[in-house]
Amino acid sequence: MLDIADAEGLRPTSERIRETLFNWLTPGIAGKRCLDLFAGTGALGLEALSRGAGEVVFVERSPNAATTLRRNIETLGASGATVHEADANDFLAGNGERDFDVVFLDPPFADESTGELCRLLDEQGMLAPGARVYLEQARSSPEVELPTGWKRLKDKTAGNVRYSLVETAGIQE
């Protein structure tokens, strides 16, 4: 069981949704480089590592949540994990990271920037060709407008959550 920090907007992805997501991703997660934006507890990235991902970069802006995440990583002995205490937009705008195969994009429901974050991922050339991006949002929110060339592979709802797996066009020349 992961420790959960007291941080505004923190809403861990449910076990049921995580199971569905990783059924979608398996066996393609082994050895992959992943980015867990809005990491929170780190549940998605830690699950990816437990299923054989080669590396997960966690991004979390809340100092309290980042500290708890580091503690969870240490407790689980999860190798291949790096935590960046940063705002997701700032991280995407100028960190120089590249070649992510899988991105977990699960902002707080009040955050309406998912479409913009997808655009930044695409424009900054951070994605490996054909990367997969997991999107999670409030069921009541309008569907995320995807960048040109991206396609929705899976789309489901559970309770008040809409979640999707999309395939990207990869690096734009």
SVG drawing of the C-alpha trace seen along z (x, -y; Angstrom):
<svg xmlns="http://www.w3.org/2000/svg" viewBox="-20 -26 38 35">
<polyline fill="none" stroke="black" stroke-width="0.4" points="0.0,0.0 1.4,-3.4 1.6,-6.3 -0.7,-9.1 0.5,-12.7 -2.0,-15.4 -1.8,-17.6 -4.6,-19.6 -6.1,-17.9 -4.3,-14.6 -6.6,-11.8 -4.9,-8.4 -6.0,-6.3 -8.3,-3.5 -7.1,0.1 -9.8,1.0 -8.7,-1.6 -5.0,-0.8 -5.7,2.9 -7.5,2.0 -4.7,-0.4 -2.0,2.1 -4.0,4.8 -4.0,2.4 -0.2,1.7 1.0,5.3 3.2,6.8 4.4,3.6 5.6,2.0 8.7,4.1 11.9,2.1 10.0,-1.1 10.9,-4.7 7.9,-6.2 6.9,-9.7 4.5,-10.1 3.3,-13.7 1.3,-14.8 2.7,-11.8 1.0,-12.2 1.5,-8.9 3.4,-7.5 0.9,-4.6 0.9,-4.6 4.7,-4.9 5.4,-2.4 3.0,0.1 4.9,-0.4 8.2,0.4 6.7,3.4 5.7,4.7 9.1,4.3 9.4,0.7 13.0,-0.2 12.7,-3.8 10.1,-6.1 10.5,-9.9 8.1,-11.2 7.0,-14.8 5.2,-16.3 5.0,-19.9 3.8,-19.5 6.8,-19.3 4.8,-17.2 3.7,-14.7 7.2,-14.6 8.7,-13.7 6.1,-11.0 6.7,-9.7 10.5,-9.4 9.7,-7.5 7.4,-5.2 10.1,-4.5 12.6,-3.8 10.2,-1.6 9.4,0.5 13.1,0.6 12.0,-0.6 15.0,-1.0 14.8,-3.1 12.8,-5.9 13.7,-9.6 11.6,-12.3 11.5,-15.9 9.8,-18.4 8.4,-20.6 5.3,-22.0 4.3,-19.7 4.2,-22.7 7.6,-23.9 9.0,-20.4 7.7,-19.9 8.7,-23.4 12.4,-23.0 14.0,-20.0 15.6,-18.4 14.2,-14.9 13.4,-12.8 12.2,-9.4 9.4,-8.6 7.5,-5.5 4.7,-5.8 3.3,-8.9 0.8,-8.9 -1.1,-12.2 -3.5,-12.3 -3.8,-15.9 -6.2,-17.0 -9.7,-17.2 -9.8,-21.0 -6.9,-21.3 -8.1,-21.8 -4.7,-21.8 -4.6,-18.2 -4.9,-19.2 -2.2,-21.8 0.1,-19.3 -0.4,-16.8 0.5,-19.6 3.7,-20.4 4.7,-16.7 4.3,-16.6 6.0,-19.9 8.9,-19.5 9.9,-16.2 9.8,-14.3 8.1,-11.2 9.4,-8.1 7.7,-7.3 4.4,-5.7 4.5,-6.5 1.4,-5.8 -0.2,-8.4 -2.7,-7.6 -5.2,-10.4 -7.4,-10.5 -10.0,-13.3 -13.4,-13.9 -16.2,-12.2 -18.0,-15.5 -15.0,-17.3 -15.0,-17.7 -13.0,-15.1 -9.3,-16.2 -8.4,-17.6 -5.5,-15.5 -2.6,-16.8 -2.6,-16.0 -1.7,-12.4 -2.6,-11.1 -5.3,-8.5 -7.4,-7.2 -6.9,-3.4 -9.1,-2.8 -11.6,-4.9 -13.6,-3.9 -15.5,-5.4 -15.7,-4.3 -17.7,-6.3 -16.9,-10.0 -13.6,-9.2 -13.0,-9.1 -9.8,-7.5 -8.1,-6.8 -5.1,-5.4 -3.8,-7.2 -1.1,-6.5 1.0,-9.4 2.6,-10.3 6.0,-10.5 8.7,-13.0 7.8,-15.7 10.5,-16.7"/>
</svg>
